[in-house]
Amino acid sequence: MNKLNTFLAVGALLVSLGEVKAQAIDEVLRNIERNNKELQASAKDAEAARMEVQTQNNLEDPSVEYSPFYTKGISGMSSSELVVSQSFDFPTLYAARHSSGKLQKEVVDRQYQVERRELLLSAKNLCLDLIMLNKQQAMLSLRKKNAGDLLTLFDERLKQGDAGVLDINKIKMELMNVQTEVAQNNAAHRTALQKLLAMNGNLPIEFSASEYPQAKAPAGYDELYDEVVATDANLQMADASARAAEKNVSVQRQNWLPKLEVGYRRNTSIDEKSNGFLIGGSLPLFSNRKKNKIARAQAVSARLRLDDVRLQTEADVQSRYNELRQLDEAMRAYDVTLMTNPLSLLKEAVTEGQISVIDYYTEADNVYNKLMAYYEVENRYQKLLAEIYKNRL
């Protein structure tokens, strides 16, 4: 019976390491995208910012003036004047501001995409951590079961005089260690799941996957570089900001054009009434001072920021690609099947008295430590892939 239980436990561990189809992370991310309060607030902020951009090209409010006049010796109002006027900028300025506004809206949209991407990447990393914790939980369950089986077996042997107290104490120490690690694993699992629930607006979410989703590594550096440069949200936002700043220089140049005013005038008196119109304008000699220089400085600043973001992006692509290759080599060095197969053989050997309890745990702990190290490397590899392809989210 003990052999059968050991076989089933090892089989469960192997299944957790095998090609078991996991619950899709994409569904979790779509739920979070729909329910996350921070992202909803960012969407409203972006909507408000786009509307604010539109107000930059509004006409000024019309002006209405009414002036009654009184003359000595005449009862009541002797005459009056009504003036209705509308001021507006030089017509070409509206077209320039419209083009500038489109670019400013693009900046707002790109900023929202950056915030959305970072939120979903954080959620995906939590899912990847939960997968690792589930893998570790399966291994810890096996360790706990093996320790319990051995404790029961050696308690009987101690009663029969076939085992020593040191053997029992060693097994009990292992059981305590495993129970501590199980508690730590459960605490980490609850923390990660709670963070995921908070991201989902505290709405129920189901995620119990124990296998990572299929993710194809980049075939080469050039392929990865081309994709990142073409899709990186930070780079796109910096590029949009630079183009918007350059367009603003054109707008500020046209701000030197005169403002125009047209209107209707009506004069009334006791004897006659007259109608007319007014045409006027103003020259922005003082209100536009240094604005053109400010716009040019902002354009240079935005272009420099774009260059910096591009350089940082290129450096990140290179460093992450190098790290991905190193992690891939590290993972290939592990033979998970080879590491897990000896566990059942070791338990069989200690059960039949072929090796001591101390020898058993010396070898078993070595296997468990290697599995834990593999899980850590595997998790880092998956997170790095998520970071590399974060613009696909």
C-alpha angles and dihedrals in degrees: 000000000000090000091050092049091048091050092051092048093050089046090054090052092049091050090054088054095044136082098290114156108243129210107273115262089204091072091053091050093049090052091050092047089054098042106031111118095205092053091047089053091049090051090053091046089052091048091051092047091052091051090048090054089054091055091061089075098046121125117251117259115271117253125228123189129179121185122185118198128206127200127201112253094023119100113230127350114347097191143344142201129214120193124184115181140170125204123201141166124257106290096242090058092066091056091049093049090047091056091045090049092055090055092047090052089051089054089052091050092048091050090053090050090053091052092046093049094049092049093050091045090054090049092049091050089054089052090050090050090051090053090053091047090050090052091049090047091057091052093046090050089055091048092049093049093048091049091050092049092049093047091054091047096047093044087062091045091050090055089051093046093246096114137044133233090247090063091051092047092050091052092046090051090051090049091051091048092050093048089052091050091047090053091049091048092050091049092050090047092052092048094051093045092049090052089051091050091050090052088053092056090261089291116142114275129183120214122151102141118148097185130067118242118256108271123177115219118226113273092224145341095267092054091049093046093051093050096047095047090049097046110024108128095208091052092048092049092049090048092050090048091052093050091046091051092050091050090050089061088061090049093051091050090057091048086080089069114101123267113237132217131192129176153149125257128194124185122190131186137165093271105031148009127217135191129201145147135240133219123188145143146191133226115225094223095144108017093062099045114139092354091113091052090048091052092050091050090049090050092052090047092051091049091051090049089052090052090049093049090049092051092046091048092051091048091049092050091052096046094045092047090052092048091048091055091049092050091047090054090047092052092049088056090064120081102196095185091050090050096049100042095069091058094076091042092050092050091048090050095050091044091054092045095248091127134021125253090249092053090047094054092042090059097035093050089052090055093046093049091051091050091050090050090049091051090052093050091045091050092049090049092052092047091050090052089050090051093047093050097035091121088067091065 
